[in-house]
Amino acid sequence: MKNQCMGLINLDKKGNPNINILNYARPLASTPIAGRYRIIDFVLSNMVNSDITNVGIYAKEKYRSLTDHLGSGKDWDLSRKKGGLYIFSPENTKHNNNYGFRTGDVYSILANIDYIERSKEEYILIAPGYMLCSMDYKEALKYHKQSKNDITVIYKHVTNADEDFLGCRTLNMDSNDRVLNIGGNIGAFPSANISMETYIMKRTDFIKCIYKIASLGTHSYFEDYIKREISNIQVGGFEFENYLKCINSIQSYAEASKEILKKDVSSELFNLERKIFTKDKSQAPTIYMKNAEVKNSFVATGCKIDGTVENCTLFRKVEVGRGAILRNCVIMQNCKIEPGVVLENVIFDKNIIISKGKELKGDKDYPMVIEKNQKL
């Protein structure tokens, strides 16, 4: 597969999914998760681990935190002379000037389509930035070649679609893995084929599709084009069978944070054979003080704990004061929890200070979210 396929991470998605105030100043893809990672680290690492070393990220807006996190791509081994990592915005380009009044991923891609045209790989893999999984794309590409599909969609069959993956696309398929039509998951049935919104096709065919859609003006989103043309082209499905989480709401973000604490999920996501790469921040180890009691929690480096922490995720440089109690919480970087504080079902963004003795409790299904840089 090496050098046969390029990657495109598409951050301009239909419906503009976001997770509450955590995305006021950052795209969904750069939302912190699992103590030291960003959501985009998973799909980007999947590409690198699958020998995809020419990766373009098509951003829509608010991408400063994304560029700060990814930098030159060196932490993913993507700072290289051939291929590498590229981040694009739709602003100030020839095609955006022509179609600036149009929105949607088709026009975001069109604005910088010369990058795809200059690339040499035969195939392209297009993936979103909010699907959490550890996957080797090599098998999917192998299937795509053998099947002679025009487009292959990667999907997962689930039995809890009435509770999870709400708002995701669903695939109706025949016995030969041919996609007959594409719908939406409204939670009506437990069993469904959930589209991972990850597509494989020939690079030149993808370019033709983008120009065709733009010239006809019929669609703003690539997935809508596939839905319309599905009877005229061969669209196949490749099944992914391992852990998958679509993070498109505060509820799904909270659920993912809890699920990652389970041994079977964490061992699959952080498989030693398929490392999840992230920005390197070497720091001192966490200090556990006299009153520290930590159970079933993910604790990053640089923390200082002198209280009780249960079923929580603590990011780097979090301080938990004496006698403080944290249960079912996500506490992001540089937060300070002063002595005697009680937090339950709470998500803190970065740089929050909560003063002595205060209590905050959210619902277990609808956690309380506090915007970054607050003093409570």
Summary of the structure (lengths in Angstrom):
residues: 376
radius of gyration: 21.4
end to end distance: 52.1
largest distance: 68.0
contacts: 1272
relative contact order: 0.13
helix: 25%
strand: 28%
